Amino acid sequence: MGELGRDLELADRLSDDNVSQMLQLAERLRAANGGELDDAAILAVAEATSTPAEYVRLAARMMPERNQTSLGQVRSAFMEIEPDTRRHVASALCGTIAALAMVASVKNGSVSAARDFFSTIMLIMIGVGCWNLSLSRESRLAIMSGALFGGIFFFAESLFAFVFRTDSIPSPLLILFILGGAALGAIMHGFVSKFRKKLGMNDPVRERQDLLRQLVSLQDKLKSGEQHVTIVSVDLVGSTQMKAGADPLSVEFTFTEYHQFIELTAKRFQGRIHSTAGDGVTIAFDHAHQAFAASKYLQTAIFEFNKFRNKLETPLVMRIGIHSGSVVTPKVGDITSLNFAHVIDMAAHIQKVCPPGGISVSDAAAVQIPGGAAAIGAEKAMVMETGATIWMPRTSLGPVPTE
């Protein structure tokens, strides 16, 4: 339960704004490394994004696997385990398999081929265990993993010998196996550390620096589409009730004209339609003053729209929310290529608290408008710890549709 709670806590904290960049970097680096993130890559991502390595590991476990075999998925999952734990797990696994192979070799001593086969397996697993010890980050970890390797080998050999009814290693030798494994870990770690270059192994510090350079390059590419935008979220109040029982042709005509009205207004003030969902429209502007001017025009010109182009009995009434922030577009300069962004979500939330016929402007957008929040209005609102100022037209709305 503690492990689950810890993961949930980390997942909750992974919702911060810098996490999306971390995930993109991790995903690209994993793709470049054949579908996995090793220790150096995880630490590089953590350093490049100022994110704890534990968060990166959790995010890596949450990322979907792409085009990997079952063996590849197991290997990726193993590589994403915390390094110290992974060394201990590998030592225990190698010790267990080596012990099983040793007992099987003794059991089949009368059959030369079988004895040689299992003896070879035992030697291979001992070799893999030694290699695992040599990869430890520091001598202390190598000694602990070596002691674990020797102890597990002894206990596993005793257990398998009992199961298969063969002679086992005398019990007093347990301490010798543990100390021998610890010494082996220290020797292997020292040997590899001294002859790392001659063995063709990369220096961990240099490898991490190389990965950091790759990540910086990836960050530059990701940020090439970064731009500051102001999002306008427009929605009709009670549109569902307006359509109920109305003439279908009148509904089609009115709402077609309404969307054209929104689109033409966006173009007039240098905005771009980002998306439409039902009767809601999202518009992107380069500057907040353009967004505010366009929104005021919409809320004042809607009276003329209702008089001449609305064929329904109920007037169209809009709510508008405005919010500013930075986004990273997949296609540089093309805001329509952006599917998800915090600034878009916040504009929608701010729009929902706006009174019918009004405009709700977040503090982030208001500071960019000449005169600031004081030039917008006196009424305030709070949305998800974000302040907003309400603008209302001086002209009466008349009858307002129900929500």
Salt bridges, closest charged atoms under 4 A:
GLU3 OE2 - ARG6 NH2 2.35
ASP7 OD1 - ARG6 NH2 3.65
ASP7 OD1 - ARG61 NH2 3.62
GLU27 OE1 - ARG30 NH2 3.48
GLU27 OE2 - ARG66 NH1 3.69
GLU36 OE1 - ARG75 NH1 2.13
ASP39 OD1 - ARG57 NH1 3.77
ASP39 OD2 - ARG86 NH2 2.29
GLU47 OE2 - ARG208 NH1 2.62
GLU54 OE2 - ARG6 NH1 2.15
GLU65 OE2 - ARG30 NH1 3.80
GLU80 OE2 - ARG30 NH1 3.99
ASP84 OD1 - ARG137 NH2 2.93
GLU138 OE2 - ARG140 NH2 2.77
ASP210 OD1 - ARG213 NH2 2.10
GLU257 OE1 - ARG309 NH1 3.48
GLU263 OE2 - LYS267 NZ 3.70
ASP279 OD2 - LYS243 NZ 3.00
ASP286 OD1 - ARG272 NH2 2.74
GLU403 OE2 - ARG319 NH1 2.81
